[in-house]
Amino acid sequence: MKYAFSKLSIALALVGFAQVASAGTDTFFNPLTHSASVAAPNHINELNNPWVIPAGVTTKNLTSMKEIEADVTQSIIRVDAGTSGSMFDMLAYDPSGRYIFIPHETPFGAGASRYDTQTDKSEVIFAGDQQGLNGNWSKDFGAFDPARFTPNGTLWLGEEWAGQGRIIEILNPMAPVADIQYREMESIANVAHEGVNFSNKFKETIYFIDEYNSGSIYKFVMTKAGDYTKGQTFVLAIDEFKGDVKGNWNATANLSQSRVGAGTWIPLTDASGTPLTPTSPFNNNNMGGRLSADEAGGTPYGRPEDMEVGKLANGREAFYFTATSEQAVYSVEVINKDKVIVREYLSEKNTPKNQGFQSTTGVLNSPDNLAQDALGNIYVIEDSPNGDSVGGDIWFARDTNNDGVAESLDHFMSVQVGGSEATGMIFNPADPTKFVISVQHPASTDLAKVPNGLGDAIWEFDLTTTVPPLCSEEKEHFKKWDHHKRAYESTCTSAHDYNFVWLLETAHKMKNWPKNWWKQ
């Protein structure tokens, strides 16, 4: 009986923690006050540490093109395309956190590399035959942007601006290279793929995005959960949108139209996958998904790109997507299988920066990628540098009540290499305090211009020793007994007082807690 009570107490404590964690967390670091100044390629800043980061955050280089190509036992993709010759993009981890999969956003000959963090070795597991350069895409692929490790243990790669807008599935991504098998996902609409993710709550649902200036938001509902080959495709339409669905988000007819509020999933196919629109969503030759969405009335957004799936404080699933051309991020609360509520999660125009802390001169410029930690906090990664003199930034979206609208956008990191782009930020699924980011297409990838250049690289970060922020004047204070000084000291009453690392690790343990553990 005593043992059972102990487990019940633990369960109640974990439930209480889950309620706290789902409410979002406060800022756990001292925000930056400006974007980084940039240096030329192969400058010491690029070679040693191209990042400006908060106090206490540690970083190290995992690998780079220069390191891989100097080792005959390793391989990486580099085609004859100058600064676009390799283009590490949206990284994916396997569940163990040991392997990182690198999609290559090359204009032709695109593929994927598998990097082993334990052996520090990279190998190409899949690549096209480069005949796309001549217009033949039958065995070639272009501009793999997203890489996503699926619940089935497979790897999805999506074509963005080159190729035919296909999703390619690597069926056995952990196999020896000679045994790798793949297939084209003919059930997924052809669009400019970047954001693609699997629902956490609805196991048969996949969300995806068309990256275009009239791009729409889609979902695919499997006939049977786990079978990606059969199902129904939908596009999102805002109920009150009365503009030109075929026009860009900022077309004259659309400028006064709201793209937030109640929305409805409009079917593009029937339940068996048969198209319901004049244009088939699965046409490889003309981005069929985009034309089909226009015909059905899908609402256009300004170059929607990456996506993360989370949960709001009310328990409902939500997914977030960037709208790069709009300088904004949206949240989509899933009400039921047919209806959603879309909100502006944050934007350069409407969201305060570093609220309660020293201000920053940085601006949100072209939000591109998103990342999410074990607590559900969202991080926003910019597409490109803010200008010729300052680098691109990464921001922490502070949504402490987790209602789908951020209260502040806090300046987290900045990259200090001219012409570079941070991308592929993803937290390690086995170690919640660590995450990785790739630096894409610096000029040093073009060896004709920068001989012996570092090229695209992957950097790892650790939050374990992050210095927590000081109290700001806006924070309330209280008297706390200091046992060492044997006196009362004034202390912040903000969320900074708890240990953010402990919260991350506890949230991670809860997500991986054995099912029905109390019965064991």
N, C-alpha and C positions, 0 to 999 in steps of 0.2 A: 504493500500500500504506500509506504514511504517513497519507494522508487517511482511508482506511477504518479504520485503527487509531484515529484521532482520533474518528470517529463511534462506534466501539465503546466507547471510553472514556467518551464522553458518555452513551451508552446505559446502561452499567453504573452510572455515577454517578446517573442518573435513577432506575434501579431501586432503588438504595440509598436515595435520597431518598424514593421512594414507600413503602418499608418503614418508614422513620422517620415519615413523615407519617401513615401509617395507624394508628400507635400512639397518636394523640391528642397534644395539646399541653398544656403547663402554663399557668397563668394568666399573661397577658401585661401586666396592668395592676394598679394598686393598688386593691383592692376598697373599695367604700364601707363605711362603718361604721353607717349608719342610712338609713332611708327619708326622702324629702324631706318637709318641711313644705309644706302646700298653701296657695295663695293664691286669692282670689276671681277669678271670670272677668273678663277685660280688665285684670287686674293687669299690671304691667310684666313680671312673670315669664312670663306667658302670651304676651305680645306680642313680647318680645325673645328669650327662651330658656326654655322650660318644663322644662328638663332639669337634673338633677344628674348629672354624668358624671365618669369618672376623669380624672386629670391628663393633659393632652396630647391627649385626644380633641377634635376640633374639630367644630362643628356650624353649620348655617345653615338658614334657612327657604327651602324651594323655592317653596311656594305655599300659599294658604289660600282659604277661601270668600270672605272679605272682599276679597282681591285680585282673585279671578276675577270676582266680581259687580260690581266697580267698573269693569270693562273690557268694553265692548260687543262686542269682538271675541272674547271667551271665553264659555264656557258651563259650567255645573255643575248637578247635580241637587239641587233642594231642594223637597220636598213639604210640605204643611201638616200637620206632625206634631211641632211643637215641637222638643225636643232630638233627636228621631229624624228630623229633616227631611232629613238628607243622609247622615250616618254613613259616612265613609270607612272601609273595612275592609281586608281582606287584599290588599295591593298585589301587582301582578305586573309584572315587567319584560319587555320584548321582548329577544331575545338580544343586540342591539346595545348595550343599556344606555341608549339614548336616551329611550325612551318608558316611562312608568309608567301602568299601567292601574288605575283606581280603581273598585272595586265599591261600590255604594251599598246599605247595609243598611237601607233604608227599609221601612216596613210595607206600602206599596203604591207603585206607580210606580218600582220599583227598576230600575236599569240600570247602565251603566258609562261612565266618562269616560276620555279619553286625554290624558295630560299630556306635553307635549314639553319635555324638560329644556333643549334648546338654544334654543328660542324663548321659553320660559317662558309657554306658552299651554296652556290646557285646553279641550277640547271634548267634549260629550256625543256618544257614538257609538251609543248604544242605550238605550232606556228603555221601560217599560211605559206603558199608556194610563191608568193610575190607576183603572181600573174595579174593581180588586180591593177597593177600599173598599166597593163594593156587592156583593161576592161573586162577581164575574165575572172569572175568571183566564185567560180564553181568550187575551187579548192583554196581560195584565198580569203582573207578577212582584213577588215580595216578598222582602225581607231577603237580598239577595245578600251572602254573607259571603266565601266563597273566590273568588278569581280566580286562575286558573292558566294560564300560557302553555304550550301543549302541544308535544310533539315535532313535531307536524304544522304548527306555525305558526299554530294557531288559539287562541282564548281561551275557557276554560271559566268559567262563573259558576254558583254553586250557591245555591239557596234554603235558608235555615236555618229560621227560626221563623215565617215568613209565606210565602204562596204555597202551592205544592203539593209541595214537596220535590223539585223538578226540577233537573237540570243543563241549562243552556243553553249552546250552543256558538256563538260568534261566528266565522264561517267565514273572514272576511277582516278582521281587526282593524286592519290598517294601511291599509285603503282609505279614500277620501273618505267622509264621513258619509253622503251620499246613496246610496252604493253598498253599505253594510253589509248583510250577509246573516247570518241565524242559523237555528238549528234546535234543537228539543228532543231531548236524548239519551234516547230511549225505551228504550235498552238498559241504562241505569244505574238501579238501584233508587231508588225515592222514599223518602228519609230526610231528616232535618234535617242538611243538608250543611254541613260546615266543612272538616275535613281531607280533602283529595283530592290524590293525587300519583301520579306515574308511576314504575314500577320502573326502576332503572338497569341491572339485570342481566338481567331477564326482559322483553324489549321488548314482549311482548304483555300485560303485567300492569299493572293500575291498582288502587291501594289507596284505600279511602275509609271514612268514619266516619259514624255516626249520633249526632249530639249530643243526648243524652237521658240521664236518670238511670238508664235501663236500656239505654243505647246499646251497640251492637255494632260490631265491626270487620269490614269486608268487603273482598273483592277481586273484580275483574272480569277475566277472561282472554279476550282477543280471539281469535276464530277465526283471524284473520290479523293479524299485527302491523301497526299503523297504521290498521286499520279499527275505529273505535270503535263501530260500529253493530251488530256481531254478536259474540256470545261467551257465556260462562258466568259466573254469579254465585255467589259463595261467602260464607259467614259463618264467623267464627272461634269455635271451641268449645274451651275448656280441658278436657283429658281427665279431670282429677280433679274438675271442678266438678259438684256434685250438688245445687245449690240450685234456686231458682225462676227460670227463665230469663225469665219474664214480669214478674218483680218488679224493683224498683229495686235498684241495687247494694248498698244498705244495708238492704234488707228483712231481717226477722228470720231468714228461711230462708237468707239469703246472707251474713250477717255472719261466720260461721265458715268459709265456703267460700273456698278459694284461687282466685285468678284469675291466677296465674302458673304457670310450668312448661310441660310439653309441651302443645301444642295442635294441633288438626286443622281443616283447611278443610272445612266441610260444604257440599255443593252446595244452592243454592236453585233452580237451574234445570238443565236438561240442557245439553249442549254447543251446542245450537242456540238456547238462550235460553228454551225452554218451561218455565214454572214447575213445580216439583216439590212445592210446598206448597199447601195449600188456598187461601191468599191469594196473589194475584199480587204479586211484589215491585215491579211497575211500575204499581200502582194510584195514580192521582193524587189520589184523594179521601180517602184514609185512611192516608197514609204506609205504603204497602204493603210497603216493604222492612223496616220495623220489625216488622210483624206476621208476615211471612214468616220473619224471623230467629228470632222467638220460637217459631214452629211447628217450626223445624228444630233448635232447641236452641242458638242462639248465646249465648255468655257475655255477661252484662251488665256494663258498666263505668259509673262515676260521671261522667256527662256528658263523654264523650271529645270532644275538639275538634280541634285542629290536628295536623298530621302532617308529618314530614320523613323522607326516605329516605336512608340512608347505607350505610356498609360497616364491618364490624368488623375487628379486627386479624387474625382468622383467614381473612379474605377473603370471608366470607359477607355477603350483603345483610342489612341490618336496617332496620326503620322504627321511628320513635319517635312516640308520641302522648301528648298531655296528657289527664289525667283531672281536670277542674276541681273537681268536687265532692269528690274524694278527696285533693286537695292533693298530687298525684303525677304523675309522668311514667313511662310504660312504654317498654321497648324490646322489639322483636319480631325475633328472629333467624330468618331464613328457612332452614330445613334443606333442604327440597326442595319440590316442587309441592304436597305434601299436608300437610307437618308444619312446625311452628315451635316455638320456645322463647320464652316470654314472661317478662320479668324486670321488677322494679321498678327503673327507671333512676335515679330520685331521688324524694324526697318530703320534705315538711316534717318528718315524724316521724323519718325514719331517716337522712337525709343531713346530714353536718356542713356548716357554712357557714364560708367564708373560712378554711379549714383551713391553718394555717401563717402566717396573717396576723392583723392585728387583727380582733377579732370584730365582728359587726354585730348591731344590735337588730332589723333587718328580718326579716320572716317571709315564707315562701312562701305567698301567699294567692291561690287560684283561678288556677293556671297555665292559660293559655289558648292563646296562639300559640307557635310554635317558629320559629327561624331557624337556618341552618347556613352557616358560612363555607367557604371553599375548602379548608380543612384538615379539614373534617368536624366541627368543634366545634359543639355545640348551645347555643343561647341560648333561655331560657324567659321569655316575656312574660306578665305577670299580666293577668287579665281586668278588674280594677277596683281602685280604691284600697283600701289596707288598712283604711281607716277614714275618719272625718270629718276627721282632722287630719294624716294622712300619705298620700303618693301611692303609686300602683302602681309596681312594680319590674320590672326586667329582670335576669336572672341568667345567669351563665356556668356551664355544666355541665362540670366538670373531670373528664374520663375519660381519663387519660394512657395507660392501657394499652388503651383502646378495647375493653373486654370487654362493654359494654352495661350497666354499672353505674357510675355516677359516684362518684368519691371525695369530691368537695366541690361545693358550690353557692356560687359566688362572686358577691358583690353588685356588679353591673355598672353599672346606671343606675337612676334614679328620676324620675318625672314630678311636677311641683310645681304642678299646676292642679287646683283642687277639682272633683270630679265627672267628671274626664277619664279616658280609657282609652287606653293605648298599644296599637297593633295594627299588623298588616301589616309587621312588620320583615322586610326582605329585602335580601340583599347584591346589589350591582350585578354582573351576569354578565360585564361587560367591564372592571370595575375592582374587584378583590377587596378593596381596603382600605376601600371605601365601602359604606354601607348606608343605607336609608331607613326611616322609621317614620312612621305617621300618628297624630295625636292625634284620637280620635273622641269625638263628642257631648259636648263641654264645654257648659256652660249657654249659652255665647256663640253657639251655633248657633241657639238660640231667640231670634230677634230681637224677639219680643214682650216678652221679659223682659230681654234685654241688647241694646239698640239699638246698631247699628254694631259688633257683636261680631266677633271674629276668625273664629269658627267652626272647623270641622274644618280641619286643616292637615297638610302633609307636611314633615318635617325630614330633612335629609341629614347623615350623620356620616362622618368620615374618621379612620381609625386610624393614619395615617402617622406622626404625631408623638406617639403615645401614650407616656407616661413609664412605663418598665418598673418592676416592683415592687422594693423594697429587699429585701435578704436578711432572712429571719426567723431567729429563734434555732434553729428546727427544721432549717434548711438547713445542710448541711455546707459547709465552706470549704476552699479550697486556695490555695497561693501562686502568683501569676501575675506574670510579669515585666512591669513598666511601663516602656516604652521612654523615655517623657518624664521620669519621675522617676529612671530608671536604678536601680530598686530593685524588690524583690518586694512585691506588695500582696495582701492577703487578698481573695478573690473568691468569690462564690457558685458552687456546682457544680450549681445547679438549671438547668432548661430556660430560665430567664430570660436566660441568657447569650447565647442565639442571638437573631437578629433576627427577631421575629415577622412583621414586614411582609415581609421577604425570603421567609420560608416561605410566606406567603399568595400572594405574587406568583409564586413558583416552582410551587406547587401549581396555580395557575390556568393557567400556561403549559403544564404537563404535560397538564392536562385538554383543552387546546385544541391540543395538538401535532398536526401533520398526520399522518394515517395513513401508515404505511410511509415515514416521512420519511428513514430511513437509506438508502433505495433511490433517493432523488431526487438 
